[in-house]
Amino acid sequence: MKIGDTKTEQPTAALPDAPTNPVQALLEGPLSLRERKKLKTRQTVRREAYRLFVDQGYENTTVEQIAAAAEVSPSTFFRYFATKEDLVLTDEYDPAMIAALMARPADEPFLRSCREALIGLIRTLLQHERQELLTRMRLVTQVPALRAGLFRTGNSPHELYLDVLTRRSGLDEPTYAMRVTAAAIGAATTEAVLQWAAGDGREDIADLVDRTFALLESGFAGV
């Protein structure tokens, strides 16, 4: 700047604080600012819903109450969640799990990749979002409609495993063996999480999942 120039430099706009939760950072990383705002709105609605479910029960909580607590309109709620049930049965963790799986060595047995990736993700979630995860799975074990909805097409984690397994193989379509493998992993890990919730979170869920994969890798030899 020349001497006598009255122009002053404008302060640089402050960047939004980076998430301290590494899973949140991974979720937000590839998103635009608009998409990050939508993600945070979705998460806020879900957190407020869980708080109300704990305070007054799932059945006694209405969409209107959830929307008011999250400071959004009911129509905004339905832009993010098709139903109140959908709010519990869906989450944002799939991209984190997919990234963790795709980062594993390509020649590693898929069961081993899933074991390491899932246990790593769970340990991180337990550090930052344990209560939310436990509340969610308690609801699934206690509310019949949610328990039934967990196994509907679109909610089962086996679709995620099948997608990654197919991509890792370089095939356009999964083989029958891949479908069976993904279905077994999805069902087994779902049972592990339900077992953890049924025990009110007293067990170490990471150890429980580890034992689950040990059973799968052994071909149920110890059953």
C-alpha positions in Angstrom: 0.0 0.0 0.0 1.3 3.5 -0.9 2.0 6.0 1.8 -1.0 8.3 2.1 -3.4 5.7 0.7 -6.5 5.8 2.8 -7.7 2.3 1.7 -7.6 -0.2 4.6 -7.5 -3.9 4.3 -10.7 -5.7 5.1 -10.5 -8.3 7.8 -10.7 -11.8 6.5 -13.9 -13.5 7.3 -13.5 -16.0 10.1 -13.7 -19.6 9.0 -16.2 -21.8 10.9 -14.7 -23.8 13.7 -13.6 -27.2 12.6 -15.5 -30.0 14.3 -13.7 -31.6 17.2 -15.5 -34.8 16.6 -13.4 -36.7 14.0 -16.5 -38.5 12.7 -18.3 -35.2 12.2 -15.2 -33.8 10.5 -15.2 -36.8 8.1 -19.0 -36.3 7.4 -18.6 -32.6 6.7 -15.3 -32.8 4.8 -16.7 -33.4 1.3 -19.8 -31.2 1.7 -20.4 -27.7 0.5 -21.4 -25.0 3.1 -25.0 -25.4 2.1 -24.8 -29.2 2.6 -23.1 -28.8 5.9 -25.9 -26.5 7.1 -28.4 -29.1 6.1 -26.5 -31.9 7.8 -26.4 -29.9 11.0 -30.1 -29.1 10.9 -30.8 -32.8 10.4 -28.6 -33.6 13.4 -30.2 -30.9 15.6 -33.7 -32.2 14.8 -32.6 -35.7 15.7 -30.9 -34.6 19.0 -34.0 -32.7 20.1 -36.2 -35.7 19.2 -34.1 -38.0 21.3 -34.3 -35.6 24.2 -38.1 -35.5 24.0 -38.3 -39.3 23.5 -36.4 -39.8 26.8 -38.5 -37.1 28.7 -42.0 -38.1 27.5 -41.8 -41.4 25.5 -41.6 -42.1 21.8 -45.4 -42.6 21.3 -46.2 -39.4 23.3 -43.9 -37.2 21.2 -45.3 -35.6 18.1 -43.6 -34.3 15.0 -44.9 -30.8 15.9 -43.2 -31.0 19.3 -39.9 -32.1 17.8 -40.0 -29.3 15.2 -40.7 -26.7 17.8 -37.8 -27.9 20.0 -35.4 -27.8 17.0 -36.8 -24.4 16.0 -37.9 -25.5 12.6 -41.3 -25.9 11.0 -43.1 -29.3 10.7 -42.7 -29.0 6.9 -38.9 -28.6 7.4 -39.0 -31.7 9.6 -40.6 -33.7 6.7 -38.0 -32.4 4.3 -35.4 -34.2 6.3 -37.3 -37.2 7.6 -40.2 -39.0 5.9 -41.7 -40.1 9.3 -40.9 -40.0 13.0 -39.8 -43.6 12.6 -37.4 -42.7 9.9 -35.7 -40.2 12.2 -34.6 -43.1 14.5 -33.9 -45.7 11.9 -31.5 -43.6 9.7 -28.2 -41.9 10.5 -25.4 -40.0 8.8 -22.6 -42.5 9.5 -22.6 -44.4 6.2 -20.1 -42.1 4.5 -17.7 -42.5 7.5 -18.0 -46.3 7.4 -17.6 -46.5 3.6 -14.5 -44.3 3.8 -13.0 -46.4 6.6 -13.7 -49.6 4.6 -12.3 -48.2 1.4 -9.1 -47.2 3.2 -8.4 -50.8 4.2 -5.9 -52.8 2.1 -7.5 -54.0 -1.1 -6.2 -57.5 -0.6 -7.3 -57.8 3.0 -10.1 -60.3 3.7 -13.4 -58.4 3.7 -14.4 -59.7 7.2 -11.1 -58.4 8.6 -11.7 -55.0 6.9 -15.2 -54.7 8.3 -14.0 -55.8 11.7 -11.2 -53.2 11.9 -13.2 -50.4 10.3 -16.4 -50.9 12.3 -14.6 -51.2 15.7 -12.5 -48.1 14.9 -15.7 -46.1 14.1 -17.5 -47.4 17.1 -14.7 -46.4 19.5 -14.7 -42.9 18.1 -18.5 -42.6 18.4 -18.4 -43.8 21.9 -16.0 -41.0 22.8 -18.2 -38.3 21.3 -21.8 -39.6 20.8 -22.2 -42.5 23.2 -25.5 -41.3 24.8 -27.1 -40.5 21.5 -26.2 -43.9 20.1 -27.4 -45.7 23.2 -30.7 -43.8 23.2 -31.3 -44.6 19.6 -30.7 -48.3 20.1 -32.8 -48.4 23.3 -35.7 -47.0 21.3 -35.2 -49.7 18.6 -35.3 -52.5 21.3 -38.3 -51.0 23.1 -40.6 -49.8 20.4 -42.1 -52.6 18.3 -42.6 -50.5 15.2 -39.0 -49.4 15.2 -37.8 -52.9 15.8 -39.8 -54.1 12.8 -38.6 -51.2 10.7 -35.0 -52.0 11.4 -35.2 -55.0 9.1 -37.0 -53.3 6.2 -35.3 -52.8 2.9 -33.2 -49.7 3.0 -32.5 -49.8 6.7 -30.3 -52.8 6.9 -26.6 -52.2 7.0 -26.0 -55.2 4.7 -26.6 -52.9 1.7 -23.6 -50.8 2.7 -21.4 -53.8 3.0 -22.6 -55.2 -0.3 -21.9 -52.0 -2.1 -18.3 -51.7 -0.7 -17.6 -55.4 -1.3 -18.7 -55.1 -5.0 -16.7 -51.9 -5.5 -13.6 -53.5 -4.0 -13.9 -56.4 -6.3 -14.2 -54.2 -9.4 -17.4 -55.9 -10.5 -20.5 -54.1 -11.8 -22.8 -56.5 -10.0 -22.3 -58.5 -6.8 -22.0 -62.3 -6.9 -24.2 -64.6 -4.8 -21.4 -65.2 -2.4 -21.0 -61.4 -1.9 -24.7 -61.1 -1.2 -24.6 -63.9 1.4 -21.4 -62.4 3.0 -22.9 -58.9 3.2 -26.2 -60.2 4.6 -24.4 -62.2 7.3 -22.3 -59.3 8.4 -25.2 -56.9 8.4 -27.4 -59.3 10.5 -24.6 -60.1 12.9 -23.6 -56.5 13.6 -27.2 -55.5 14.0 -27.6 -58.2 16.7 -24.5 -57.0 18.4 -25.8 -53.4 18.7 -29.2 -54.6 19.9 -27.5 -56.8 22.5 -25.6 -53.8 23.7 -28.7 -51.7 24.0 -30.7 -54.5 25.7 -28.0 -54.6 28.4 -28.4 -50.8 28.8 -24.9 -50.2 27.4 -23.1 -52.0 30.3 -21.1 -54.2 27.9 -18.2 -52.8 25.8 -19.9 -52.6 22.4 -16.5 -52.6 20.6 -15.6 -55.9 22.4 -19.0 -57.2 21.6 -18.6 -56.4 17.9 -15.1 -57.9 18.0 -16.5 -61.2 19.4 -19.2 -61.1 16.7 -16.6 -60.9 13.9 -14.6 -63.7 15.6 -17.7 -65.9 15.3 -18.1 -65.0 11.7 -14.4 -65.6 10.9 -14.5 -69.0 12.6 -17.5 -70.1 10.6 -19.4 -70.5 13.9 -17.1 -73.3 14.9 -17.6 -72.5 18.5 -21.4 -72.6 18.4 
